[in-house]
């Protein structure tokens, strides 16, 4: 456990660790004090991004973790992101930025799937990298993704451990060989593409909507906008016991409702909108008819009110006025506030204005939870926070009603409706496909060359396969497979030559097998005359066996199912559809065995299989896609043999 330091195991959870490089870690002083200062600096520097951020479940956090076994002391955090995968990638962006701003720090991050950064870049990983040997190899250092390689045939540096490195070994390698362990450009590009757009992307992930809410809920959200996530989750994950508390509302009374503007994340808004719910008649919540122009606002407000009521029904108020007053007198608060001003957290708002006070209150709460962090506050539940705000913050329902006239317009929620074209575009973007100028179906069909199928299949079957699977055809730019003649002859001597058949096993070593190339390379590997003669005689024998089998199969149903070159030259394509005719029997008997048109039969069979899939996933489409072949849509029902091959 300590050696490989496996992190997250809880579902939908991401864990992250920040280590000091060995030279920095040896500096005098208490490690706990050193790391606590780093935590304060990090949380303060990134406060402009973190303070207003609405998390789905849990926020980004850091705490000191003492050394244990072979794992040195470090900063550690865990965040449950739930259904919002964007929270996880925002944390990846934060960790990357932290290592850039603090180059003496090294970070690693995992979720319940393991090394999810490698999963994101799966198409570009080196062949030696597997889940079994990937532990403690992936780190962020100086804002770049690093991948500690394994020693191999062409890379035998003494500083590379033969087994997955321990944390101290990895930190030492990153300290001394930072440039040499940078991940490849393609791997880094894949990860950077996923986090591209932050921090501007945060604003794009928000959705503002009008809600008809009880006055108490409006005040709570003004003080703590992030509590909207807890309310949505409480409603979204409600059970029968939770709904008992909503039969008669005791905290958020329906008669105090006012119209307000609520800021959601798009994930939270979608969860709230998509759930169908009818309130209990005893609750006092009544909805207007669906045709009402403000029906959506009433429905959203009703659902949110149920979420707040469920949260409050599970706890008692937790007063913290003394803590807040003590917090603002802390020397840390003054430097924290100054840092916020330098980073334009207040966005030019006039000091003392209502919007300035809202952001200031948000900053105080963030400072209290993330920087100052008294342990009692960490244990406070969302329901306790809500009740505490209601008990300590005075509000006037009439004043809140006056604000209805000055509400900002809500955002358009058409992004919830995805057209088929938009879905295709999203899938293409996710697959990394670049769309060129659109062409018509007819033009695409006319320009398509079916020889791609046969050529791709030939390239596929000529590749090496082992018990781990077959290699897909390489790009032209990649290096060809090398051919080891000695390994090839040793392999065939064991199988085909009687006097050499003395081995206990017929299996070829995996390294030897992977070194074999295609059949086209055989002539280039044969060097010794005796070996060549032996192999030639064996191959001639095999060919005679195959010819005899072809003769016997020629008059069977299997033999007649193939299209021969003689058929194609004598008959029109439209008439060459029946392989069971008497003319074919006579031709086969007179001429022995006519040559089969391999390409035509291959393409015909694949197209028949592809057509039978009726647009669904299947073996033909999966095989063609793996080889990079994309067939046009089947827009008519012409016979397959009428295609021009």
N, C-alpha and C positions, 0 to 999 in steps of 0.2 A: 504493500500500500504506500509506504513512504518512499520506496525506491522509485516507483513509477509515478507516484503522486497522482492518482486518478482523482478527478474533481467531481463535477456534477453527476448525480444519479437520480435526483428528483425530476419528475416530468416537467417540461416547459420551464426549466431553470438554467441559468447561466452563472458560472462561477469564474472569478478572475483573481489572479495573484500578481503582486508587484514586488520584485526582489531588487535589492541593491547589488551592484556588481561587487566582486570580491574586494577590490581595492577600497571602495567606499565603505563596505561593511566592516572593515578592520579599523575604521576611525574610532578614536576613544569616545567613550560616553555610553550611557545606558541605551541599548537598542530600542526599548519601548519609547523613550523620550524622543529618539531620533525619528522613529517612524510616526509618532503622533504629530510631530512638527510637519512631516511630509504630508500627512493626511490633512492638516489644517491648510497648508499651502495649496494643495490640489483642490480641495473643496472650495476654497476661496477664489482661486484663479478661474475655475470653471463654473462659478455661481451664476453668471449671466445666462448660461445655457440651462443649468440644472434647476434653478429656482422656479421658473415659470413652466417647466416641463410637466406634462400630465402623464404619469405612469399608469399602465394597465393594472398592475398589482403591487409591485414593490419598487422602490426607487434605487438608483445607483448608490452604493454605500461602500465605505472602506473602514476597516478596523484592524488593529494590531493583532498579529498571531505569532506567539513565541515559537522558537525553533523546537523541533521535535525529531529525534533520530537524525537522519541525514538531510532533513529539510531545514534550511536555515530560517531564521525569523523573517517575516515579510508582512506586507499589507494584503488583506484578503477581503473579498466581497462576494455576496451572493444575491441574485435578483430573480424572482419568479416573474416571468414576462407573460405567462398565460397565453391568450390568443393573439397578442400583439407581437408578431415577430419583429416588427420595426424597433421595438424596445431593445431587443437583443442586439440588432445591428447598430443601433445608436450607442450602445455600450462598447461595441467593438471600435467604433469611431473614437469614443472617449479614451479608451485604453491606448489606442494608437497615438492620439494627440498627447496624452500624458507622457509617453515615452519619448516623444519628440521635444516637449517642453522641459523634461527632466531626463537628459541623456544618460545619467548614472543609474536609471531604473530600467529594469527588464520585466516584461509582462508576458504572462501566458493566460489563455482563456479557453474554456471548454463548456459544453452544455451536456445535457443528458444523452445526446447522440455521440459524444466524444469530441474528437478534433473536427468540429464543424467547419472550421476554416479550410481544412483539407477537402472536406466534402464539397464545399463551394467551388474549389479549384480542381475537382476530380479529373477533368479532361486533360489536365496538364501535369499531373504528378509523375515523377520518375517511376520506373517499373519496380525498383527495389522496395519502394515504400508501401507498406501494408499496415493494416490496423495493429497487427501483432508487434511491429517494431517501431511504431510511431510515437511511443511515449516519450515525453520530455524532449521533443525535437522542434516543436513549433513555438516561436516566441516573437514578440514585438520588441525591437530595440532601435532607439533613435528614430522612431516613427516609421520603421520599415519592417516588413515581415521577414523573419529569418527561419531557415530550415536546416538543422544540423544534419549533414549527410552521413551515410554509413560508409565505412571503408569497403572498397570493391576492388575488382581486378585492375582498374585503371586509376584508382584513387586510394593510395595506401599511406596517407599521412599518419605520422606517429601520434598526432594529437586527437585522432578520431577513435573513440572507443569501439570495440568490436560488438558490444551489446548496447541496447538503448541506454543513453547516458543518465546518470543520476542528476538531480538538480545542481549540486555543487560542480559537477563536471560540465554541465551545460552552461552555467554562469561563467566558468573559467574560459570555455571555448568562445563564448560571445564577447568576453572582455579582450581576448588576445587575437581572435581571428574574425572580427566583426564583418569585414568585407567578404571574406571567403564563404561565409555561411548565409549570405543573402539568398532568399528564395529566388527562383528564376523569374524573369520579367513577366512571363505569362501567368504564373501563379499569383504574383503580386497584383497584376492587372485584374485578375478575376475577383480578388478580394476587394480591391479599390473600387471596382465597378459597383459592387454591392453597397458600399458606404458612400458612394459619390453623391454630392449635393448637400451633405451636412456642413454647417448647422442650418443653412437656409431651408433645408428639407423639413425641419421641425414645423415651421409655419404652414407648409403645404399639407402637413398631416392633420391639421386641425379643421374642425367644422363648427360654425356658430349657428345656433338655431334659437328661435323664440320658444319659450316654454311658459305655460301658465302654472306657476308654482306658488305654494304657501310662502308667506312673507319670511318665516323662519328659515326656510331652505334658501331663499334669495340671499339672506344675510350670511348664512354659512358659506355659500359659494363665493360671495364677495371677499370673505376673510380667507377662505381656503379653496381656491378653484380646483385643486387636485382631488378634493373629496368627491367630485362628481364621479370619479372612477369607482370608488368604493360603493356609492349609491347604485350605479349601473350594475356592478357585479352582484350586489345583494339582491336586486330585482331579477337579474338574469339567471341566477343560481338559486332562486327561491324554492322552498318546499312547503308542504302543507302546514308545518308548524310555524314557519315564518308568516304565512298568510293569516294565521289566527290573530296576530298582532295588528293586522290591517282591517279587521272587521269593523272596529271602532277606533279611529285615529285619536291619539292622546297628545301628540307632539306637533304634528303638522296638519292643522285643521284646514279643511277645504274652503271654509268661508273666508279665510285670510288670503286667498290666492291673488297674485298680481302677475302681470306679464313682464318677463325679463328676458335678457339675452344670455344664453348659457354656452360656454365653450367646451366642446367635446373633442376627443380624437376621433378620427373617422371610424376606427374600430369600435369604440364605445357607442358612437351614434348608430352605426349599423346594427349592433347588438340590441339597442333599445328599440329601434324602429321595426326591426323584423319580427319581434315577438308579439304575437296576438294575445291580448289580455282584456278580460272584462272585469271591472272592479265589483266588489261586493256591494250590494244595495245599501247595507248598513253603514258603509264607509262615508257616505255623503258625497262621493265623487261622481258627478254626472258628466257625460260627454255629449257635445252637440252632435247633430247628424253629420255623416261623412261629407256632405256637400258644403258644410259650413267653411268659410275661408280660413278660420283659425282652428279647424278640427285637429290638424297635426300638432299645433302648439298645446292644445288641451290634452291630447293623448300623451305627448312626451312629458308634460308636467305631471300628469296623473301617475305615470310609471316611475318617474324620478321620486315623487313624493312617497310612493310605496317603498322604494329602495331606502330612502332616509328613515322612514318609520321602522323598517325591519332592523336597520343598524342600531337605532336608539332603543329598541325593545330588548336588546341583549345586554345592556350595560347601564351604569350609573354615571352621573357627572363627575368629572375629575378636574378640580380647580387648579389653575396654574398661574394666577396673577403674579404671585410673589416671584415665581421663576422668571416671568417675562421682564419684570422690573429689574431683577438681578442681572438678567442677560444683557440688557442694554447698557449696564454700567461696566460690563466686562471689558478689559483692554483689547480683547480680540475683536469685539464688535466694532470698535472705531476703525481698526485697520480693514475689517471686512467691508464696512460701509464705504470706505475710501476706495477700495478695490472695485466695488460695484460702480461707483461714479466714473472711475477711469475707463472701465469697460463699457460705458454707455448703457448701463442696465436701465436707467430711468428714461432713456430715449428723449432727452431734452424737455421733459415735463417740468412745469413750474413747481418748485418746492412748496408743499402745503396744499396743492390742488387735490381733488378727489382721486384722480387717477394716480398721482404720485403717492398718495397715502395707501392706495390699494397695493401698489408694487412694493412699497416699503413694508407693509404688513406681510406680504408674501416672502420678502427677504428675511424678515425676523423669524418667520416660521421655519424657513429653510435653514437659517443659522442655528436655530434651536435644535433641529432634528439631525442636521448633517455635520455641523462644525462643533458646536458646544456639546451636544449630545449627552445630556444627563440621562442616566439609565432608566429612571422612572418614566421619562417621556417616551423612551423607546418602547416601553411596554403599553403605552396608551393606545387603545383601539380606535378605529374611525368613529364608532358610536360615542365613545367618551369624548373625543375631540368635538363632535357636533354638539353634544349636550353642554360641554364647557363653553363653547362659543355662544350658545343661546342664553346661558346664564350670565355671561360676563359682558356681552356686547348689546347695548340698548339699541332698539330700532323702532321706527314709527311706520305703521302700515300705510297711513295716508301719504307720507312722504314718498314711500316706494311706489305708490300708485301714480303720483305725479311724474315719476321718471318714465312711465310707460310711453308718454308722448315723444320722448327724445331717444328712443331706442334705435340703435343702428340696424340696418337691414340684415336679414339672415342670409346665410350662404345657400347657393343652389345645390341641391342634393342629387342632381342628375348623374353624378358619378356612381350612384348605387346601381344604375341601369347600364348594363354592359351589352353592347351589340356584338353579334358574331364576329364582325370585322375587328372590333377592339380586342376581343378575346384572342383572335388569331395573332394580332399584333403583340399582345402581351406574351403569348407563348413563343413567338419568334424572338422577342427581346430576351426572354428567359433562356432560350436555346442559343443565343448569340448569333442569330441569323440576321444579315443585313438585307433589307428589302430593296431591290432595284426598282426601276420604273415598272409599273404594272403593265402586263400584256394580256391580251384577250385569250380566252380559253382556246379559240380556234387557232390563233397564231402559235400558242404554246404547243398545241397538239401537232401542228404541221412541222414545227421546228424540232420536235423531240426525236432523238436518235435511239432506237431500241438496241443498237449494238452496245450501248453503255451497259445494258444488263448482262449480256454475255461476257463482255470484257471484264466487268467487275467481278462476276462469278469466277472466271478463270483466275483472276488475281487472288481471289479469296481462297480457292482450293489449293493454290500453289504455295500458300503460306504454311508456316510451322504450326502444329497443334500439339499440345501436351495434355496431361490430366487436368491442368488448370483451365483449359479452353483453347480456342483458336485465335490467332492474331488477325485483326482486321487489316485490309489493304492499307499500306502506308501512303502518305502524301508523296508526290514526286520529289519534293525537296528533301525527304528523309533519306538517310543512308540505306543502301540495299543490304539484305541479309548476307552475311559472309558464309562461305562454304568451306568446311574442313574435310578434305578428302580422306585423311587417315581415319577420322571418326566414322565417316560414311562406309568405308570398306570394312572396318572392324565390325560395324553393325550388321552388314550383309553377310560377312563371313560366319557370324554366329548363327544366322538364320538359314542361309541358303547353301553353304558349303558343308558337306557332311563331315569331312575330316576336322573341321574347325568347331564343330558343334559340341563343345565340351563344357560350356559354361553352365553354372547352376541356375542362371536366370536369363530369360530372353529380353529383358527390359533394357532399354538404352538409358544411360545416365541422362538426367534432365539437361545438364550443361551441354553434353554432346548433341542431344536431340535438338536443342534450340539453335545450335550452330549450323544445322542443315538448311540448305536453300531449296529453291524450286527445282523441278525436273529439268528446266532449261539449263541449269548450271552443271549437270552431271558430267558432260564431256570435258569440262575445264578442270575437273578435279582428278581425273584418272591419269596416273603418271606411269605406273609400273606395268610392263607388258603381261606378266603372268596373271596379275590381278584383273587386268582388262579382259583377258581371254576367258577367265573363269566367270566373271560377271556377265560377259556377252553370251556365253553358253547358257547360263541360268536364265537370262532375260529371253533368249530365243525359245527356251522350253516353256516359259510362262506365256509367251505370245502364242505358241501353238495350242496350249491349253485354252487360252481365251478365244482363239479362232474357232476351235472345235465347239466351245460353248455357244458362240454366236451362231454357228451353223444349226445347232440343235434348237436354239431359241427362235430362229427365224420364222418357223412355221407355227409358233405358239401365239397366244393372245398378246403376250408381252412384246414379242418381236413385231407383231403387226401394229402395235400401238405407236410405233415410231415412224416419223416421216423421213423417207430416204431421199437422197439427191436425185436418184433416177425418177422417182415420182414427181419431184419438183420440175424436172426438165421435160417430162413427157406430158403432164397434165396441167391444165390451168389451176391456179390456186383455189378457185371457188369450187373445183370438182375434187380436190384432194382432201376431202373431209372424212371419207370412209376408209378405214384401214383394214376392214374385214372382207373386201371384195375378192372375187375369184381371180381378177386380173393380177392383183398383188401376189396371190398365191403362186400363179404361174411364173410371174417375174422372179419371185424369190427362188422358185425351183430351178429355173433355167440359168439364172446368173449366179447361183450360190447365195451369197449374202451381199446385198447392195449396201453401199456406204450410207450411213445415217448422217443426216444433217444435224450435227450436235447443237449448233447455235440456234437453229430454228426450233428444235424440240425443247431446248432449255427455255427460250423466251416464251414459247407457247404455254408450257406448263406453269411457268411463274405467273404469266398474265391470267391464266385460268384460275389459279389459286388466289391471285389478287382480286379478280372480279368476284369470286365466290365470297369474299369477306364482306361485300356490300358496304364498304366504307368504314368497317370496324377494324380494330387491331387484329392482326393475325400473323402467321409465320412468314408469309410472303412480304408483307409490308415491313415487318420488323427486320428481316434479313436485308432487304433493299436499303432501308434507312441506315442500318449499321454500316453499309458500304458506301453511303453518301449518294444513293440513287433515289431521286424523287420522281415518281410517275405522275403524269397529268391525270385529272379526273376522267373517269369513263363516262363520256357524254352521249354515247350511242351504244347500240347492241350489235355492231358488226362482228363477224366472225374473227377470231383472233388471228387466223392464218392469213387474213387479208391485209394485215399490217405489213409494211414494207421493211423487211429486216436488212 
